[in-house]
Amino acid sequence: MLKMKIFRETVKEEGTIYLATMLEMKNAYIFLLSEGEERLGTLAVSMPQRPGIVGAPLSSVLLGERNSMLSRMLAESLARRLGRIILLSIFTRQESDRKTSHIFLSLLDKLLKKAEAGDES
């Protein structure tokens, strides 16, 4: 029986803490990206295309609207890259700007590297 694996990363930028948590399961990943404290935010889901089918992964925003475009784009990208169902939440106090998006991308890369190394937190 496989257990769910949990990975965490944080970074502080200009006095604001950004957090990223990844839960890895056999058939899916859950990513929680937050500003300030861990909270559920705009939630997107994406499923990779079946082998042999061309096109972007299927995706939808399930909850929220503030960061709907970013959460959906990241979920699709991760589904394509990881080949599993992705649930991704982004919580920010204001709509994400380019700088916040880059911070979250950096945190995601760190999480995925940790997962590849098997360095659970």
N, C-alpha and C positions, 0 to 999 in steps of 0.2 A: 504494500500500500504506500503510495507516494503522498508526502505532505506538501501543503502549500508553502512556498518559499516567499519570504518578505525581505525586500531591499529598501534602504532609505538613503537619501542624500539631502543635504542642506547647504545653502550658500547665503552669505550676507552681502548685500549690495546697497550702498548709500544708506545704511541704517535700517534697511528692510530685510527681513529673513524670508527666503523662498525655500519651500520644502517639496520634496518629491518622494513618493512611496510607490513601490511596485509590488504587486502580489502576483506570483507566478503559479499557475495551475497547469495541469496536463493539457487542457484544451483552450486555455484563455489566459489573458493578462488583465489586471486592473491597475490603472495608473491614476494616482491622485496628486495633482499639482496645485500648490497653494501658496498664497502670499500671506505672511504674518503668522498664521496658525492653520493647523489642519482642519479644513472644512470641505464639505461637498459643494461643488459649484456646477457650472454648466457641464452636463454629462452627455457624451457622445458614445455611440457603439459603432464598431466596424467589423465586418466579416470578410476574410480574404476570398477572392474568387477561387472557384474550384479549378483544379489543374485542367489545362486545355482551353479555358475560357479567357478571352482577352478582355481587358478593361480594368477600370478602377475597382477597388474593393467596395462592397455595398456598405453604406453608412447612413446614420441618422442621428439627429440630436434628440435625446430623450427628455432632457430637463434643462431649463434655463435658456437664456438668449444672449447674455452679456458677451461671452467668448465663444459663441456658437461656431463661427467660421474657423477659428484657430483649433478648437477642440476636435472638430470634425476632420480637419486637414491632418492633424497629428494622429488621430485614431486611424485614418486611412493609411497613412504612411507606415505606421507601426504594424498594421494588419498585413500589409504587403511585405514588409521586411521580416516579420516574425512568423507569418503563416498561421496565425491563431486569431480567435475572437479577441477583440480589444474593447474594453470599457475604459474611457478616459474622462476624468473630471478636471476642470480648471476653475479654481476660485481666486479671484482678485477683487480688490475693493473698487477698482475702476476698470473700464475696458482695457484689455491688454494692448500695450503699444509695442513697437518694434523691439525695444530694449528688453521688456519683460518676456517677449516671445523668445529672444535669444537666450535669456537666462533659463527658461524652461527647456529649450532644446539642449543646452549644455547639461542640465540636470538629467535629462533623459539619457543622453549619451553616457554619463557617468553610471547611471543605474544599469544600463545594458552591459557595460564593461564589468561591473560588479557581478552581475548575473552570470556572464560568461566565465568569470573566474571562480564562481561559486562562493563569493564572499558575502554571506548573509549578514544582516544587521539585526 
